[in-house]
Amino acid sequence: MKRYGFNVEADKISAQTINMVQKNGFYEYFNPLTGDHAGVGHFSWTASLIIDLLSKQKQSQT
């Protein structure tokens, strides 16, 4: 999204995703309407995504 100039929207989605995982944990997937967790817990793709989002967030702050 940032590549196409949607910086505000991309930052909002990143922040909401980080908050959702902080609240619920590393699940396989989440309900797109409620943010409730579903599937298997301790799922690695979620952890990988959060590491990537936090890394990009830190880079933009420096």
C-alpha positions as CSV (number, residue, x, y, z in Angstrom):
1,M,0.0,0.0,0.0
2,K,2.8,2.4,0.8
3,R,4.3,1.8,-2.6
4,Y,1.2,3.3,-4.1
5,G,1.0,6.3,-1.7
6,F,-1.5,4.9,0.9
7,N,0.8,5.6,3.8
8,V,-1.9,6.5,6.4
9,E,-3.9,3.4,5.5
10,A,-0.9,1.1,5.6
11,D,0.2,2.4,9.0
12,K,-3.3,2.0,10.4
13,I,-3.5,-1.6,9.2
14,S,0.0,-2.4,10.6
15,A,-0.9,-0.9,14.0
16,Q,-4.3,-2.7,14.1
17,T,-2.6,-6.0,13.2
18,I,0.1,-5.5,16.0
19,N,-2.6,-4.7,18.5
20,M,-4.8,-7.7,17.5
21,V,-1.8,-10.1,18.0
22,Q,-0.9,-8.4,21.3
23,K,-4.5,-9.0,22.5
24,N,-5.0,-12.5,21.1
25,G,-1.6,-14.2,20.5
26,F,0.0,-15.9,17.5
27,Y,-2.9,-17.7,15.9
28,E,-3.2,-19.2,12.5
29,Y,-5.7,-16.7,11.3
30,F,-8.2,-14.1,12.6
31,N,-11.8,-13.2,11.9
32,P,-11.6,-10.2,9.5
33,L,-14.6,-8.6,11.0
34,T,-14.1,-9.0,14.7
35,G,-10.4,-9.7,15.0
36,D,-11.1,-12.9,17.1
37,H,-8.5,-15.6,16.8
38,A,-9.1,-18.9,15.0
39,G,-7.2,-21.9,14.0
40,V,-4.1,-23.2,15.7
41,G,-2.3,-21.1,18.3
42,H,1.5,-20.4,18.4
43,F,1.5,-20.1,14.6
44,S,4.8,-19.1,13.1
45,W,3.5,-17.0,10.1
46,T,1.9,-14.6,12.6
47,A,5.1,-14.3,14.5
48,S,7.0,-13.6,11.2
49,L,4.5,-11.0,10.2
50,I,4.7,-9.2,13.5
51,I,8.5,-9.2,13.4
52,D,8.4,-7.7,9.9
53,L,5.8,-5.0,10.9
54,L,7.7,-4.0,14.0
55,S,11.0,-3.9,12.1
56,K,9.4,-1.6,9.5
57,Q,7.8,0.5,12.2
58,K,11.1,1.0,13.9
59,Q,12.9,1.9,10.6
60,S,10.3,4.6,9.9
61,Q,10.9,6.1,13.4
62,T,14.6,6.6,12.9
